[in-house]
Amino acid sequence: MNKKLPTTLITGASGGIGEELARVFAEHGHDLILAARRKDRLEALGEELREAHSLEVHVLSADLAVPDGAVRLHSAIAQADLEVGILVNNSGLLAEGNFLDIDLEQHCQILDVNARALMQLTHLFGQDMRRRKRGRILNVCSTSAFQAVPGLASYAATKAFVLSLSEALAMENAAHGITVTALCPGFVQTEMTQKEDGGHMNQPMVPLLTAREVAEQGYRATMKGKTLYINGIGNRLVQTLVKHQPRWVWHSIGKIMEHRKL
Ligand SMILES: NC(=O)c1ccc[n+]([C@@H]2O[C@H](COP(=O)([O-])OP(=O)(O)OC[C@H]3O[C@@H](n4cnc5c(N)ncnc54)[C@H](OP(=O)(O)O)[C@@H]3O)[C@@H](O)[C@H]2O)c1
């Protein structure tokens, strides 16, 4: 008989990369717990995956921007007597533009979902995993974690937090049987990068990956227990170049580009 694969909790599975992660984990035979605010979308995805793969798929509505959102999600899963073997922290949001022009409340929500809730879920489910001496955590980070990004200031700052937290936790928990993976995609066309007029935010000059490709690579990196995975050779090349420049070079380029916008 086949050994049961760990049940996987995926936040932000109602669209984009999270939805594709759900499909990829399902194709590999993992039972799923899907969480996000748009429950109708999760129900539809759950239906599709149950039918296609004969899996258990649980759907939970969760707003991770509210202070107790992560704690409630953890309690709901415990009450349903479910065990999370793999935690995928994928929920995220961004606001593009000059930091001072964007409503402060929006920046706070970005911080709450991208950083605070991710840290809370990692702590809560991480403790359960440590008791069982096994578990995997996939934190969906971003290439914006590696340097400050004018126009995405608060978003990139939260991703720098996620990267640092994930790397530290990977080191702390290796001896406890828990792997922590920071997945760093570059630009991917999803609702997040869509503008109000239907077009997309400015795209970098590297070959783009689809949400599906990012999800497949994220699954492999998680199951191999990699600590860091940057999606795409173009993004890896750019990050290598950035890493080997003195920071003042990046600062000067950023200032010139921002000045040109005035
Ligand atoms: N697209 C890119 O270029 C890119 C690049 C690098 C990294 N990433 C990262 O990849 C992850 C997924 O992004 P995506 O591009 O797939 O964006 P997306 O299509 O907009 O999906 C974002 C997901 O986050 C969930 N979410 C947002 N606010 C939430 C809240 N308050 N509570 C719970 N869930 C919430 C959304 O669900 P509901 O609205 O239903 O709640 C949605 O399922 C994010 O962490 C993002 O930072 C994206």
The ligand as a Gaussian input file, in Angstrom:
#p B3LYP/6-31G(d) Opt

LIG

0 1
 N        3.269000      37.648000      -9.339000
 C        4.539000      37.955000      -9.145000
 O        5.199000      38.607000      -9.975000
 C        5.246000      37.474000      -7.903000
 C        6.642000      37.526000      -7.882000
 C        7.315000      37.104000      -6.771000
 C        6.619000      36.632000      -5.681000
 N        5.260000      36.590000      -5.713000
 C        4.580000      36.117000      -4.514000
 O        3.775000      35.008000      -4.825000
 C        2.681000      34.921000      -3.904000
 C        1.387000      34.740000      -4.682000
 O        1.188000      35.886000      -5.484000
 P        0.436000      35.853000      -6.891000
 O        1.296000      36.535000      -7.881000
 O       -0.059000      34.494000      -7.170000
 O       -0.749000      36.851000      -6.576000
 P       -2.344000      36.706000      -6.638000
 O       -2.767000      35.968000      -7.836000
 O       -2.840000      38.085000      -6.403000
 O       -2.658000      35.796000      -5.362000
 C       -2.496000      36.292000      -4.077000
 C       -3.168000      35.340000      -3.098000
 O       -3.019000      35.908000      -1.780000
 C       -4.269000      35.850000      -1.142000
 N       -4.448000      36.949000      -0.188000
 C       -4.355000      38.279000      -0.399000
 N       -4.746000      38.960000       0.700000
 C       -5.072000      38.017000       1.622000
 C       -5.599000      38.091000       2.953000
 N       -5.868000      39.265000       3.536000
 N       -5.834000      36.940000       3.622000
 C       -5.604000      35.739000       3.020000
 N       -5.123000      35.610000       1.769000
 C       -4.887000      36.744000       1.072000
 C       -5.307000      35.982000      -2.264000
 O       -6.525000      35.354000      -1.857000
 P       -7.894000      36.126000      -1.494000
 O       -7.888000      37.433000      -2.233000
 O       -8.951000      35.189000      -1.949000
 O       -7.840000      36.274000      -0.017000
 C       -4.640000      35.203000      -3.389000
 O       -5.018000      33.852000      -3.344000
 C        2.729000      36.212000      -3.071000
 O        3.342000      35.964000      -1.829000
 C        3.610000      37.114000      -3.906000
 O        4.266000      38.092000      -3.137000
 C        4.545000      36.990000      -6.796000

